[in-house]
Amino acid sequence: MTDITLDEWLIADNPSATRRYLIHTVAPRFICEVIFDEDLDVDLHRFSYGRVNNEESFIGFVWLDEAATGDKLLKLLASGDDALTVYESD
Protein backbone atom coordinates (compact mmCIF):
# COMPACT_ATOMS: atom_id res chain seq x y z
CA MET A 1 0.00 0.00 0.00
CA THR A 2 1.32 3.43 -0.95
CA ASP A 3 1.29 6.24 1.58
CA ILE A 4 -0.24 9.44 0.32
CA THR A 5 -0.31 12.91 1.79
CA LEU A 6 -3.65 14.68 1.68
CA ASP A 7 -4.36 18.35 2.08
CA GLU A 8 -5.72 19.15 5.54
CA TRP A 9 -9.14 20.16 4.16
CA LEU A 10 -11.08 18.57 1.32
CA ILE A 11 -14.41 19.79 0.01
CA ALA A 12 -16.67 17.36 -1.80
CA ASP A 13 -19.87 17.86 -3.77
CA ASN A 14 -22.15 14.94 -4.54
CA PRO A 15 -22.66 14.18 -8.25
CA SER A 16 -25.97 16.03 -8.42
CA ALA A 17 -24.35 19.02 -6.63
CA THR A 18 -27.17 19.27 -4.13
CA ARG A 19 -25.04 18.53 -1.07
CA ARG A 20 -21.56 19.64 -0.02
CA TYR A 21 -19.23 18.03 2.52
CA LEU A 22 -16.20 19.27 4.43
CA ILE A 23 -13.53 16.68 5.25
CA HIS A 24 -10.74 17.23 7.79
CA THR A 25 -7.93 14.76 7.05
CA VAL A 26 -5.67 15.26 10.07
CA ALA A 27 -6.47 14.39 13.68
CA PRO A 28 -9.08 14.91 14.80
CA ARG A 29 -10.45 13.70 11.47
CA PHE A 30 -14.10 14.24 10.59
CA ILE A 31 -16.61 14.61 7.79
CA CYS A 32 -19.56 16.99 8.02
CA GLU A 33 -22.18 18.43 5.72
CA VAL A 34 -22.20 22.10 4.81
CA ILE A 35 -25.67 23.67 4.89
CA PHE A 36 -26.12 27.09 3.32
CA ASP A 37 -28.68 29.03 5.31
CA GLU A 38 -30.60 30.33 2.30
CA ASP A 39 -31.31 26.68 1.42
CA LEU A 40 -31.93 25.62 4.99
CA ASP A 41 -34.97 23.40 5.29
CA VAL A 42 -33.77 20.97 7.95
CA ASP A 43 -34.34 21.03 11.67
CA LEU A 44 -30.81 21.69 12.95
CA HIS A 45 -31.79 20.48 16.41
CA ARG A 46 -31.86 16.93 15.02
CA PHE A 47 -28.13 17.13 14.29
CA SER A 48 -24.95 17.95 16.10
CA TYR A 49 -23.78 21.10 14.41
CA GLY A 50 -21.55 24.08 14.62
CA ARG A 51 -22.70 27.43 13.38
CA VAL A 52 -19.85 29.00 11.47
CA ASN A 53 -21.23 32.36 10.42
CA ASN A 54 -24.45 33.89 9.14
CA GLU A 55 -24.16 32.07 5.82
CA GLU A 56 -23.55 28.41 6.57
CA SER A 57 -23.68 25.73 9.23
CA PHE A 58 -21.75 22.48 9.55
CA ILE A 59 -23.98 19.56 10.51
CA GLY A 60 -23.99 15.77 10.81
CA PHE A 61 -20.43 15.35 12.06
CA VAL A 62 -18.90 11.90 11.62
CA TRP A 63 -15.78 11.79 13.79
CA LEU A 64 -13.03 9.36 12.76
CA ASP A 65 -10.98 10.27 15.84
CA GLU A 66 -12.02 11.49 19.27
CA ALA A 67 -14.33 14.47 18.77
CA ALA A 68 -12.95 17.95 19.34
CA THR A 69 -14.73 20.14 21.88
CA GLY A 70 -14.56 23.67 23.26
CA ASP A 71 -11.92 26.01 21.87
CA LYS A 72 -10.34 23.26 19.76
CA LEU A 73 -13.67 22.68 17.98
CA LEU A 74 -14.18 26.43 17.46
CA LYS A 75 -10.71 26.73 15.89
CA LEU A 76 -11.41 23.76 13.61
CA LEU A 77 -14.72 25.26 12.48
CA ALA A 78 -13.07 28.61 11.76
CA SER A 79 -10.28 26.91 9.81
CA GLY A 80 -12.83 24.85 7.88
CA ASP A 81 -14.78 28.00 7.07
CA ASP A 82 -11.56 29.57 5.73
CA ALA A 83 -10.94 26.52 3.51
CA LEU A 84 -14.50 26.68 2.22
CA THR A 85 -14.11 30.40 1.44
CA VAL A 86 -10.97 29.72 -0.61
CA TYR A 87 -12.74 26.88 -2.44
CA GLU A 88 -15.72 29.05 -3.30
CA SER A 89 -13.56 31.96 -4.49
CA ASP A 90 -11.86 29.83 -7.19
Backbone as XML, in Angstrom:
<?xml version="1.0"?>
<chain id="A" units="angstrom">
  <residue number="1" name="MET">
    <atom name="N" x="0.839" y="-1.176" z="0.000"/>
    <atom name="CA" x="0.000" y="0.000" z="0.000"/>
    <atom name="C" x="0.886" y="1.242" z="0.000"/>
  </residue>
  <residue number="2" name="THR">
    <atom name="N" x="0.545" y="2.205" z="-0.824"/>
    <atom name="CA" x="1.317" y="3.428" z="-0.949"/>
    <atom name="C" x="0.785" y="4.490" z="0.002"/>
  </residue>
  <residue number="3" name="ASP">
    <atom name="N" x="1.694" y="5.129" z="0.719"/>
    <atom name="CA" x="1.287" y="6.236" z="1.580"/>
    <atom name="C" x="1.069" y="7.478" z="0.716"/>
  </residue>
  <residue number="4" name="ILE">
    <atom name="N" x="0.016" y="8.193" z="1.014"/>
    <atom name="CA" x="-0.241" y="9.444" z="0.319"/>
    <atom name="C" x="-0.401" y="10.551" z="1.348"/>
  </residue>
  <residue number="5" name="THR">
    <atom name="N" x="-0.113" y="11.751" z="0.935"/>
    <atom name="CA" x="-0.312" y="12.910" z="1.785"/>
    <atom name="C" x="-1.488" y="13.697" z="1.232"/>
  </residue>
  <residue number="6" name="LEU">
    <atom name="N" x="-2.483" y="13.914" z="2.082"/>
    <atom name="CA" x="-3.652" y="14.678" z="1.678"/>
    <atom name="C" x="-3.539" y="16.100" z="2.201"/>
  </residue>
  <residue number="7" name="ASP">
    <atom name="N" x="-4.215" y="17.011" z="1.529"/>
    <atom name="CA" x="-4.361" y="18.352" z="2.083"/>
    <atom name="C" x="-5.160" y="18.238" z="3.368"/>
  </residue>
  <residue number="8" name="GLU">
    <atom name="N" x="-5.003" y="19.204" z="4.267"/>
    <atom name="CA" x="-5.718" y="19.151" z="5.542"/>
    <atom name="C" x="-7.228" y="19.197" z="5.352"/>
  </residue>
  <residue number="9" name="TRP">
    <atom name="N" x="-7.705" y="19.999" z="4.401"/>
    <atom name="CA" x="-9.137" y="20.157" z="4.161"/>
    <atom name="C" x="-9.479" y="19.725" z="2.744"/>
  </residue>
  <residue number="10" name="LEU">
    <atom name="N" x="-10.524" y="18.936" z="2.612"/>
    <atom name="CA" x="-11.076" y="18.567" z="1.317"/>
    <atom name="C" x="-12.545" y="18.968" z="1.302"/>
  </residue>
  <residue number="11" name="ILE">
    <atom name="N" x="-13.002" y="19.451" z="0.167"/>
    <atom name="CA" x="-14.413" y="19.794" z="0.006"/>
    <atom name="C" x="-14.955" y="18.904" z="-1.098"/>
  </residue>
  <residue number="12" name="ALA">
    <atom name="N" x="-16.094" y="18.291" z="-0.839"/>
    <atom name="CA" x="-16.669" y="17.361" z="-1.801"/>
    <atom name="C" x="-18.121" y="17.718" z="-2.074"/>
  </residue>
  <residue number="13" name="ASP">
    <atom name="N" x="-18.486" y="17.698" z="-3.359"/>
    <atom name="CA" x="-19.872" y="17.861" z="-3.774"/>
    <atom name="C" x="-20.360" y="16.504" z="-4.268"/>
  </residue>
  <residue number="14" name="ASN">
    <atom name="N" x="-21.623" y="16.179" z="-3.985"/>
    <atom name="CA" x="-22.147" y="14.938" z="-4.539"/>
    <atom name="C" x="-22.394" y="15.135" z="-6.033"/>
  </residue>
  <residue number="15" name="PRO">
    <atom name="N" x="-22.543" y="14.049" z="-6.790"/>
    <atom name="CA" x="-22.658" y="14.184" z="-8.251"/>
    <atom name="C" x="-23.798" y="15.091" z="-8.721"/>
  </residue>
  <residue number="16" name="SER">
    <atom name="N" x="-24.875" y="15.156" z="-7.988"/>
    <atom name="CA" x="-25.974" y="16.026" z="-8.419"/>
    <atom name="C" x="-25.801" y="17.449" z="-7.886"/>
  </residue>
  <residue number="17" name="ALA">
    <atom name="N" x="-24.709" y="17.697" z="-7.163"/>
    <atom name="CA" x="-24.351" y="19.021" z="-6.631"/>
    <atom name="C" x="-25.426" y="19.611" z="-5.723"/>
  </residue>
  <residue number="18" name="THR">
    <atom name="N" x="-26.158" y="18.759" z="-5.048"/>
    <atom name="CA" x="-27.171" y="19.265" z="-4.128"/>
    <atom name="C" x="-26.685" y="19.270" z="-2.685"/>
  </residue>
  <residue number="19" name="ARG">
    <atom name="N" x="-25.584" y="18.569" z="-2.422"/>
    <atom name="CA" x="-25.044" y="18.533" z="-1.066"/>
    <atom name="C" x="-23.537" y="18.729" z="-1.129"/>
  </residue>
  <residue number="20" name="ARG">
    <atom name="N" x="-22.999" y="19.389" z="-0.100"/>
    <atom name="CA" x="-21.560" y="19.640" z="-0.016"/>
    <atom name="C" x="-21.059" y="19.128" z="1.326"/>
  </residue>
  <residue number="21" name="TYR">
    <atom name="N" x="-19.839" y="18.588" z="1.322"/>
    <atom name="CA" x="-19.234" y="18.035" z="2.522"/>
    <atom name="C" x="-17.869" y="18.654" z="2.751"/>
  </residue>
  <residue number="22" name="LEU">
    <atom name="N" x="-17.516" y="18.796" z="4.017"/>
    <atom name="CA" x="-16.202" y="19.271" z="4.428"/>
    <atom name="C" x="-15.503" y="18.114" z="5.140"/>
  </residue>
  <residue number="23" name="ILE">
    <atom name="N" x="-14.277" y="17.823" z="4.712"/>
    <atom name="CA" x="-13.533" y="16.682" z="5.251"/>
    <atom name="C" x="-12.216" y="17.194" z="5.844"/>
  </residue>
  <residue number="24" name="HIS">
    <atom name="N" x="-11.994" y="16.874" z="7.116"/>
    <atom name="CA" x="-10.741" y="17.230" z="7.791"/>
    <atom name="C" x="-9.905" y="15.967" z="7.860"/>
  </residue>
  <residue number="25" name="THR">
    <atom name="N" x="-8.715" y="15.983" z="7.242"/>
    <atom name="CA" x="-7.935" y="14.758" z="7.050"/>
    <atom name="C" x="-6.851" y="14.515" z="8.081"/>
  </residue>
  <residue number="26" name="VAL">
    <atom name="N" x="-6.652" y="15.466" z="9.001"/>
    <atom name="CA" x="-5.667" y="15.260" z="10.069"/>
    <atom name="C" x="-6.398" y="15.230" z="11.407"/>
  </residue>
  <residue number="27" name="ALA">
    <atom name="N" x="-5.804" y="14.569" z="12.382"/>
    <atom name="CA" x="-6.466" y="14.395" z="13.678"/>
    <atom name="C" x="-6.788" y="15.741" z="14.317"/>
  </residue>
  <residue number="28" name="PRO">
    <atom name="N" x="-7.984" y="15.879" z="14.807"/>
    <atom name="CA" x="-9.081" y="14.912" z="14.804"/>
    <atom name="C" x="-9.832" y="14.946" z="13.465"/>
  </residue>
  <residue number="29" name="ARG">
    <atom name="N" x="-9.838" y="13.803" z="12.797"/>
    <atom name="CA" x="-10.447" y="13.701" z="11.470"/>
    <atom name="C" x="-11.967" y="13.636" z="11.579"/>
  </residue>
  <residue number="30" name="PHE">
    <atom name="N" x="-12.638" y="14.296" z="10.623"/>
    <atom name="CA" x="-14.098" y="14.238" z="10.594"/>
    <atom name="C" x="-14.615" y="14.576" z="9.202"/>
  </residue>
  <residue number="31" name="ILE">
    <atom name="N" x="-15.866" y="14.238" z="8.990"/>
    <atom name="CA" x="-16.614" y="14.607" z="7.794"/>
    <atom name="C" x="-17.889" y="15.263" z="8.290"/>
  </residue>
  <residue number="32" name="CYS">
    <atom name="N" x="-18.285" y="16.362" z="7.675"/>
    <atom name="CA" x="-19.561" y="16.988" z="8.016"/>
    <atom name="C" x="-20.185" y="17.561" z="6.751"/>
  </residue>
  <residue number="33" name="GLU">
    <atom name="N" x="-21.469" y="17.827" z="6.844"/>
    <atom name="CA" x="-22.176" y="18.426" z="5.720"/>
    <atom name="C" x="-22.224" y="19.931" z="5.911"/>
  </residue>
  <residue number="34" name="VAL">
    <atom name="N" x="-22.101" y="20.650" z="4.798"/>
    <atom name="CA" x="-22.197" y="22.103" z="4.812"/>
    <atom name="C" x="-23.610" y="22.468" z="4.368"/>
  </residue>
  <residue number="35" name="ILE">
    <atom name="N" x="-24.313" y="23.212" z="5.207"/>
    <atom name="CA" x="-25.666" y="23.669" z="4.888"/>
    <atom name="C" x="-25.618" y="25.183" z="4.714"/>
  </residue>
  <residue number="36" name="PHE">
    <atom name="N" x="-26.062" y="25.654" z="3.571"/>
    <atom name="CA" x="-26.121" y="27.092" z="3.318"/>
    <atom name="C" x="-27.475" y="27.595" z="3.790"/>
  </residue>
  <residue number="37" name="ASP">
    <atom name="N" x="-27.472" y="28.604" z="4.617"/>
    <atom name="CA" x="-28.680" y="29.034" z="5.308"/>
    <atom name="C" x="-29.814" y="29.439" z="4.384"/>
  </residue>
  <residue number="38" name="GLU">
    <atom name="N" x="-29.502" y="29.964" z="3.195"/>
    <atom name="CA" x="-30.599" y="30.328" z="2.302"/>
    <atom name="C" x="-31.342" y="29.086" z="1.794"/>
  </residue>
  <residue number="39" name="ASP">
    <atom name="N" x="-30.687" y="27.930" z="1.846"/>
    <atom name="CA" x="-31.305" y="26.677" z="1.417"/>
    <atom name="C" x="-31.774" y="25.835" z="2.595"/>
  </residue>
  <residue number="40" name="LEU">
    <atom name="N" x="-31.689" y="26.385" z="3.775"/>
    <atom name="CA" x="-31.928" y="25.621" z="4.991"/>
    <atom name="C" x="-33.393" y="25.217" z="5.110"/>
  </residue>
  <residue number="41" name="ASP">
    <atom name="N" x="-33.625" y="23.916" z="5.068"/>
    <atom name="CA" x="-34.972" y="23.403" z="5.287"/>
    <atom name="C" x="-34.935" y="22.173" z="6.186"/>
  </residue>
  <residue number="42" name="VAL">
    <atom name="N" x="-33.890" y="22.081" z="7.000"/>
    <atom name="CA" x="-33.769" y="20.971" z="7.947"/>
    <atom name="C" x="-33.864" y="21.515" z="9.358"/>
  </residue>
  <residue number="43" name="ASP">
    <atom name="N" x="-34.288" y="20.670" z="10.254"/>
    <atom name="CA" x="-34.343" y="21.035" z="11.671"/>
    <atom name="C" x="-32.965" y="20.779" z="12.263"/>
  </residue>
  <residue number="44" name="LEU">
    <atom name="N" x="-32.183" y="21.849" z="12.472"/>
    <atom name="CA" x="-30.811" y="21.686" z="12.949"/>
    <atom name="C" x="-30.747" y="21.024" z="14.316"/>
  </residue>
  <residue number="45" name="HIS">
    <atom name="N" x="-31.808" y="21.088" z="15.079"/>
    <atom name="CA" x="-31.786" y="20.480" z="16.409"/>
    <atom name="C" x="-31.725" y="18.957" z="16.349"/>
  </residue>
  <residue number="46" name="ARG">
    <atom name="N" x="-31.975" y="18.383" z="15.180"/>
    <atom name="CA" x="-31.864" y="16.926" z="15.024"/>
    <atom name="C" x="-30.418" y="16.492" z="14.823"/>
  </residue>
  <residue number="47" name="PHE">
    <atom name="N" x="-29.528" y="17.434" z="14.608"/>
    <atom name="CA" x="-28.135" y="17.133" z="14.287"/>
    <atom name="C" x="-27.208" y="17.769" z="15.312"/>
  </residue>
  <residue number="48" name="SER">
    <atom name="N" x="-25.998" y="17.201" z="15.410"/>
    <atom name="CA" x="-24.955" y="17.951" z="16.103"/>
    <atom name="C" x="-24.412" y="18.923" z="15.064"/>
  </residue>
  <residue number="49" name="TYR">
    <atom name="N" x="-24.252" y="20.164" z="15.419"/>
    <atom name="CA" x="-23.775" y="21.101" z="14.412"/>
    <atom name="C" x="-22.996" y="22.224" z="15.049"/>
  </residue>
  <residue number="50" name="GLY">
    <atom name="N" x="-22.265" y="22.893" z="14.203"/>
    <atom name="CA" x="-21.551" y="24.079" z="14.622"/>
    <atom name="C" x="-21.894" y="25.208" z="13.680"/>
  </residue>
  <residue number="51" name="ARG">
    <atom name="N" x="-22.385" y="26.270" z="14.208"/>
    <atom name="CA" x="-22.698" y="27.431" z="13.381"/>
    <atom name="C" x="-21.399" y="28.163" z="13.100"/>
  </residue>
  <residue number="52" name="VAL">
    <atom name="N" x="-21.111" y="28.386" z="11.852"/>
    <atom name="CA" x="-19.846" y="28.999" z="11.468"/>
    <atom name="C" x="-19.998" y="30.503" z="11.331"/>
  </residue>
  <residue number="53" name="ASN">
    <atom name="N" x="-20.992" y="30.930" z="10.619"/>
    <atom name="CA" x="-21.226" y="32.360" z="10.418"/>
    <atom name="C" x="-22.687" y="32.534" z="10.031"/>
  </residue>
  <residue number="54" name="ASN">
    <atom name="N" x="-23.057" y="33.657" z="9.498"/>
    <atom name="CA" x="-24.448" y="33.887" z="9.137"/>
    <atom name="C" x="-24.828" y="33.280" z="7.792"/>
  </residue>
  <residue number="55" name="GLU">
    <atom name="N" x="-23.890" y="32.617" z="7.147"/>
    <atom name="CA" x="-24.159" y="32.071" z="5.822"/>
    <atom name="C" x="-24.256" y="30.555" z="5.793"/>
  </residue>
  <residue number="56" name="GLU">
    <atom name="N" x="-23.515" y="29.860" z="6.635"/>
    <atom name="CA" x="-23.547" y="28.413" z="6.574"/>
    <atom name="C" x="-23.406" y="27.788" z="7.954"/>
  </residue>
  <residue number="57" name="SER">
    <atom name="N" x="-23.819" y="26.537" z="8.018"/>
    <atom name="CA" x="-23.680" y="25.733" z="9.233"/>
    <atom name="C" x="-23.060" y="24.403" z="8.837"/>
  </residue>
  <residue number="58" name="PHE">
    <atom name="N" x="-22.316" y="23.812" z="9.754"/>
    <atom name="CA" x="-21.751" y="22.481" z="9.555"/>
    <atom name="C" x="-22.577" y="21.526" z="10.401"/>
  </residue>
  <residue number="59" name="ILE">
    <atom name="N" x="-23.109" y="20.477" z="9.784"/>
    <atom name="CA" x="-23.982" y="19.557" z="10.510"/>
    <atom name="C" x="-23.556" y="18.112" z="10.267"/>
  </residue>
  <residue number="60" name="GLY">
    <atom name="N" x="-24.157" y="17.205" z="11.035"/>
    <atom name="CA" x="-23.986" y="15.771" z="10.811"/>
    <atom name="C" x="-22.548" y="15.296" z="10.905"/>
  </residue>
  <residue number="61" name="PHE">
    <atom name="N" x="-21.833" y="15.728" z="11.917"/>
    <atom name="CA" x="-20.428" y="15.350" z="12.056"/>
    <atom name="C" x="-20.277" y="13.837" z="12.219"/>
  </residue>
  <residue number="62" name="VAL">
    <atom name="N" x="-19.338" y="13.277" z="11.455"/>
    <atom name="CA" x="-18.895" y="11.898" z="11.624"/>
    <atom name="C" x="-17.427" y="11.991" z="12.016"/>
  </residue>
  <residue number="63" name="TRP">
    <atom name="N" x="-17.149" y="11.683" z="13.271"/>
    <atom name="CA" x="-15.777" y="11.789" z="13.790"/>
    <atom name="C" x="-15.053" y="10.477" z="13.563"/>
  </residue>
  <residue number="64" name="LEU">
    <atom name="N" x="-13.866" y="10.541" z="12.976"/>
    <atom name="CA" x="-13.034" y="9.359" z="12.758"/>
    <atom name="C" x="-12.007" y="9.207" z="13.872"/>
  </residue>
  <residue number="65" name="ASP">
    <atom name="N" x="-11.822" y="10.251" z="14.651"/>
    <atom name="CA" x="-10.978" y="10.268" z="15.836"/>
    <atom name="C" x="-11.837" y="10.794" z="16.986"/>
  </residue>
  <residue number="66" name="GLU">
    <atom name="N" x="-11.266" y="10.927" z="18.149"/>
    <atom name="CA" x="-12.021" y="11.493" z="19.272"/>
    <atom name="C" x="-12.481" y="12.905" z="18.909"/>
  </residue>
  <residue number="67" name="ALA">
    <atom name="N" x="-13.748" y="13.192" z="19.154"/>
    <atom name="CA" x="-14.335" y="14.474" z="18.771"/>
    <atom name="C" x="-13.673" y="15.644" z="19.487"/>
  </residue>
  <residue number="68" name="ALA">
    <atom name="N" x="-13.453" y="16.715" z="18.758"/>
    <atom name="CA" x="-12.947" y="17.954" z="19.345"/>
    <atom name="C" x="-14.083" y="18.652" z="20.080"/>
  </residue>
  <residue number="69" name="THR">
    <atom name="N" x="-13.735" y="19.385" z="21.106"/>
    <atom name="CA" x="-14.726" y="20.144" z="21.880"/>
    <atom name="C" x="-14.148" y="21.511" z="22.221"/>
  </residue>
  <residue number="70" name="GLY">
    <atom name="N" x="-14.999" y="22.380" z="22.741"/>
    <atom name="CA" x="-14.563" y="23.670" z="23.255"/>
    <atom name="C" x="-13.790" y="24.496" z="22.248"/>
  </residue>
  <residue number="71" name="ASP">
    <atom name="N" x="-12.712" y="25.126" z="22.719"/>
    <atom name="CA" x="-11.917" y="26.006" z="21.871"/>
    <atom name="C" x="-11.313" y="25.277" z="20.678"/>
  </residue>
  <residue number="72" name="LYS">
    <atom name="N" x="-10.928" y="24.020" z="20.866"/>
    <atom name="CA" x="-10.344" y="23.260" z="19.758"/>
    <atom name="C" x="-11.365" y="23.094" z="18.634"/>
  </residue>
  <residue number="73" name="LEU">
    <atom name="N" x="-12.610" y="22.810" z="18.988"/>
    <atom name="CA" x="-13.668" y="22.683" z="17.982"/>
    <atom name="C" x="-13.915" y="24.022" z="17.289"/>
  </residue>
  <residue number="74" name="LEU">
    <atom name="N" x="-13.951" y="25.106" z="18.054"/>
    <atom name="CA" x="-14.178" y="26.428" z="17.462"/>
    <atom name="C" x="-13.071" y="26.787" z="16.471"/>
  </residue>
  <residue number="75" name="LYS">
    <atom name="N" x="-11.826" y="26.461" z="16.806"/>
    <atom name="CA" x="-10.707" y="26.729" z="15.893"/>
    <atom name="C" x="-10.817" y="25.889" z="14.633"/>
  </residue>
  <residue number="76" name="LEU">
    <atom name="N" x="-11.224" y="24.623" z="14.780"/>
    <atom name="CA" x="-11.411" y="23.761" z="13.609"/>
    <atom name="C" x="-12.505" y="24.306" z="12.696"/>
  </residue>
  <residue number="77" name="LEU">
    <atom name="N" x="-13.621" y="24.726" z="13.281"/>
    <atom name="CA" x="-14.722" y="25.264" z="12.479"/>
    <atom name="C" x="-14.301" y="26.528" z="11.744"/>
  </residue>
  <residue number="78" name="ALA">
    <atom name="N" x="-13.547" y="27.394" z="12.406"/>
    <atom name="CA" x="-13.072" y="28.614" z="11.760"/>
    <atom name="C" x="-12.110" y="28.285" z="10.621"/>
  </residue>
  <residue number="79" name="SER">
    <atom name="N" x="-11.226" y="27.320" z="10.844"/>
    <atom name="CA" x="-10.282" y="26.911" z="9.813"/>
    <atom name="C" x="-11.013" y="26.262" z="8.635"/>
  </residue>
  <residue number="80" name="GLY">
    <atom name="N" x="-12.020" y="25.460" z="8.933"/>
    <atom name="CA" x="-12.831" y="24.848" z="7.880"/>
    <atom name="C" x="-13.582" y="25.897" z="7.083"/>
  </residue>
  <residue number="81" name="ASP">
    <atom name="N" x="-14.088" y="26.915" z="7.757"/>
    <atom name="CA" x="-14.775" y="28.005" z="7.074"/>
    <atom name="C" x="-13.813" y="28.737" z="6.142"/>
  </residue>
  <residue number="82" name="ASP">
    <atom name="N" x="-12.570" y="28.940" z="6.588"/>
    <atom name="CA" x="-11.558" y="29.573" z="5.732"/>
    <atom name="C" x="-11.299" y="28.729" z="4.482"/>
  </residue>
  <residue number="83" name="ALA">
    <atom name="N" x="-11.170" y="27.417" z="4.649"/>
    <atom name="CA" x="-10.937" y="26.524" z="3.514"/>
    <atom name="C" x="-12.105" y="26.580" z="2.538"/>
  </residue>
  <residue number="84" name="LEU">
    <atom name="N" x="-13.313" y="26.608" z="3.058"/>
    <atom name="CA" x="-14.502" y="26.682" z="2.217"/>
    <atom name="C" x="-14.549" y="28.011" z="1.456"/>
  </residue>
  <residue number="85" name="THR">
    <atom name="N" x="-14.148" y="29.094" z="2.095"/>
    <atom name="CA" x="-14.110" y="30.404" z="1.440"/>
    <atom name="C" x="-13.132" y="30.403" z="0.279"/>
  </residue>
  <residue number="86" name="VAL">
    <atom name="N" x="-11.956" y="29.809" z="0.467"/>
    <atom name="CA" x="-10.967" y="29.715" z="-0.611"/>
    <atom name="C" x="-11.525" y="28.878" z="-1.754"/>
  </residue>
  <residue number="87" name="TYR">
    <atom name="N" x="-12.159" y="27.753" z="-1.434"/>
    <atom name="CA" x="-12.738" y="26.878" z="-2.444"/>
    <atom name="C" x="-13.787" y="27.617" z="-3.268"/>
  </residue>
  <residue number="88" name="GLU">
    <atom name="N" x="-14.631" y="28.358" z="-2.606"/>
    <atom name="CA" x="-15.719" y="29.055" z="-3.302"/>
    <atom name="C" x="-15.238" y="30.260" z="-4.087"/>
  </residue>
  <residue number="89" name="SER">
    <atom name="N" x="-14.059" y="30.788" z="-3.772"/>
    <atom name="CA" x="-13.555" y="31.959" z="-4.493"/>
    <atom name="C" x="-12.849" y="31.564" z="-5.784"/>
  </residue>
  <residue number="90" name="ASP">
    <atom name="N" x="-12.540" y="30.290" z="-5.946"/>
    <atom name="CA" x="-11.858" y="29.827" z="-7.190"/>
    <atom name="C" x="-12.829" y="29.653" z="-8.323"/>
  </residue>
</chain>
